[in-house]
Amino acid sequence: MSQIEPSKRFNLSRWALEHSALTRYLMVVLMVLGCAAYFQLGQDEDPPFTFRAMVVRTYWPGATAQQVAEQVTDRLERTLQEVPFADKIRSYSKPGESQIIFQIKDSSRAADVPGVWYAVRKKIGDMRGTLPSGIQGPFFNDDFGDVYGVIYALEADGFSEAERKVFADDVRQQLLRVPDVAKVELFGVQDEKVFIEVSAKRLAQLGLDFSAVLAQLGQQNAVESAGAVQTPQDVLQVRVGGQFQAVEELRAMPIRGPSGAQLRLGDIAEVRRGYVDPPSVKVRHQGQGVIAIGVSMGKGGDIIALGKALRVATARINATLPVGATLAQVQDQPVAVSDSVGEFIKVLIEAVVIVLAVSFVALGLHKGGRFGWHVDIRPGLVVGITIPLVLAVTFLAMWYWGIGLHKISLGSLIIALGLLVDDAIIAVEMMVRKMEEGYDKVRAATFAYEITAMPMLTGTLITAAGFLPIGLARSMTGEYTFAIFAVTVIALVLSWFVSVYFVPYLGTLLLKSRPHAAPASAVEGAPAGGHGDGPHEMFDTAFYNTFRRAVNWCVAHRWLTIGATVLIFALGIVGMGRVQQQFFPDSSRPMP
């Protein structure tokens, strides 16, 4: 057969070969930029996503649960029903307290959530005047997205709770200066209170009214302005003195009795300094009471770099703490993320080695040589070069679109790794086949584009479309798993581009033209059409003949083949129903 004339349409592979200097430049630059982008990607355990829930809490001291439900909770619920994207409202009313959990629809965009929370605050602020007097709040909590990946325990044996709090506040201020730290929260802090315990029997004996005692306390400790004194140089503020500075001053406060006699507060009540009892939050580490310090990373940060910076900071902080106070690490998420990334690199290397081994054998195995068969490593080497090239460009695209390294994107890369080599293998195999048929390297490379470029692109887009439901899902789950769609599609489309642009160039550099066997007509001395020495197809192998017979049988028994296909599909659906459904497998990481 004669060599097919090149098509006059635009051929990207031919353009890449005609501009070989630009092709070499782009390949090197993309590889370097991709490697640099990999180290700039943010690393975290989970992808960022937006919580669509808010807690509205209101306090009404002295009110019963029924009063709270009717006069506070019910009014707040009616107001929340008017908020855009409102979905679920759950409320709990108990004596003195109302708690409402407000959830918006999963279909709401992440960018709209801050606006919804602003609308909640505004609407409730407008109707707050209709709530009973004496309520405290409402208070809003929508910071559910804060993940404290690093937690420390401040141990201070022999120090009081107040002294521990002073140490914890100082540690918090220093940790906030660490790069990528967004928030530092203290847990288990025991707030100090001054308790005044008055015996009702004692008050009755003295003829005192407890309300009058409280009123005198409030008047004495009030913070009031007494005006200002204006001088030619300045304006001096005048304030009423007498505020309590110590517990002893509070004990010595005079209380007027009903007969006009003055009593000391310490004579009728026990005044002492203490802590909130019972404590709202109590943290223990190794059996001892501690203050837990949680560190949250900023959005888009690198958790591994944050872990290194925190280790340096905590070493410096421990050196400044007094003897007996230490900062022990309880939770270390950077180590877990580092192990996850290391596991990906291990799997990636294993996959590359397996792909290279299969490519070397499948593409380079030929008859001949000392043992009857030999392996040409050049076709497999072309495929092996495309793997890091595609990954490098994928990392560059991930950096550009702000996709970090986490369990979803790393899993997507592993999924895509088995798919991104398909186009390169097809392109290389076509070049090798045409070179065996007698085509020169350039013609074989351009011929591969003409025959396989559009089918490869169609197959790539169809595979990418299989992940489209994840990308279009308007829900919290879709937002969490969006990287599966984004990373897989990016890797597959880039693998097609690399296969039609860089692979032909690499093939002309690395592939070796092998002498092709003459067609049967030439061997018999009767060339067909005068083209006995021209290029021809090499499809006379045992594997090809066996495969062709199988295809011919399926075509001849088409209804049986269709029936078997439908039956296998039905069995697959039935089997899928028996598979355990779980969004993520159970975590194997031990709890601290």
Stockholm file with secondary structure:
# STOCKHOLM 1.0

chainA/1-592         MSQIEPSKRFNLSRWALEHSALTRYLMVVLMVLGCAAYFQLGQDEDPPFTFRAMVVRTYWPGATAQQVAEQVTDRLERTLQEVPFADKIRSYSKPGESQIIFQIKDSSRAADVPGVWYAVRKKIGDMRGTLPSGIQGPFFNDDFGDVYGVIYALEADGFSEAERKVFADDVRQQLLRVPDVAKVELFGVQDEKVFIEVSAKRLAQLGLDFSAVLAQLGQQNAVESAGAVQTPQDVLQVRVGGQFQAVEELRAMPIRGPSGAQLRLGDIAEVRRGYVDPPSVKVRHQGQGVIAIGVSMGKGGDIIALGKALRVATARINATLPVGATLAQVQDQPVAVSDSVGEFIKVLIEAVVIVLAVSFVALGLHKGGRFGWHVDIRPGLVVGITIPLVLAVTFLAMWYWGIGLHKISLGSLIIALGLLVDDAIIAVEMMVRKMEEGYDKVRAATFAYEITAMPMLTGTLITAAGFLPIGLARSMTGEYTFAIFAVTVIALVLSWFVSVYFVPYLGTLLLKSRPHAAPASAVEGAPAGGHGDGPHEMFDTAFYNTFRRAVNWCVAHRWLTIGATVLIFALGIVGMGRVQQQFFPDSSRPMP
#=GR chainA/1-592 SS CCCCCCCSSCCHHHHHHHTHHHHHHHHHHHHHHHHHHHHHSCBCSSCCCCCCEEEEEEECTTCCHHHHIIIIIHHHHHHHTTSTTEEEEEEEEETTEEEEEEEECTTSCGGGHHHHHHHHHHHHHHHGGGSCTTCEEEEEECCTTCCEEEEEEEEETTSCHHHHHHHHHHHHHHHTTSTTEEEEEEESCCCEEEEEEECHHHHHHHTCCHHHHHHHHHHHTCCCEEEEEECSSCEEEEECCCCCCSHHHHHTCEEECTTSCEEEHHHHEEEEEEECSSCSCCEEETTEEEEEEEEEECTTCCHHHHHHHHHHHHHHHHHHSCTTEEEEEEEEHHHHHHHHHHHHHHHHHHHHHHHHHHHHHHHHEEECSTTSEEECHHHHHHHHHHHHHHHHHHHHHHHHTTCCBSHHHHHHHHHHHTTHHHHHHHHHHHHHHHHHTTCCHHHHHHHHHHHHHHHHHHHHHHHHHTTHHHHHCCSHHHHHTHHHHHHHHHHHHHHHHHHHHHHHHHHHHHCCCCCCCCCHHHHTTCCGGGCTTSCCCCCCSHHHHHHHHHHHHHHHTHHHHHHHHHHHHHHHHHHHHTSCCCSSCCCCSCCC
#=GC SS_cons         CCCCCCCSSCCHHHHHHHTHHHHHHHHHHHHHHHHHHHHHSCBCSSCCCCCCEEEEEEECTTCCHHHHIIIIIHHHHHHHTTSTTEEEEEEEEETTEEEEEEEECTTSCGGGHHHHHHHHHHHHHHHGGGSCTTCEEEEEECCTTCCEEEEEEEEETTSCHHHHHHHHHHHHHHHTTSTTEEEEEEESCCCEEEEEEECHHHHHHHTCCHHHHHHHHHHHTCCCEEEEEECSSCEEEEECCCCCCSHHHHHTCEEECTTSCEEEHHHHEEEEEEECSSCSCCEEETTEEEEEEEEEECTTCCHHHHHHHHHHHHHHHHHHSCTTEEEEEEEEHHHHHHHHHHHHHHHHHHHHHHHHHHHHHHHHEEECSTTSEEECHHHHHHHHHHHHHHHHHHHHHHHHTTCCBSHHHHHHHHHHHTTHHHHHHHHHHHHHHHHHTTCCHHHHHHHHHHHHHHHHHHHHHHHHHTTHHHHHCCSHHHHHTHHHHHHHHHHHHHHHHHHHHHHHHHHHHHCCCCCCCCCHHHHTTCCGGGCTTSCCCCCCSHHHHHHHHHHHHHHHTHHHHHHHHHHHHHHHHHHHHTSCCCSSCCCCSCCC
//
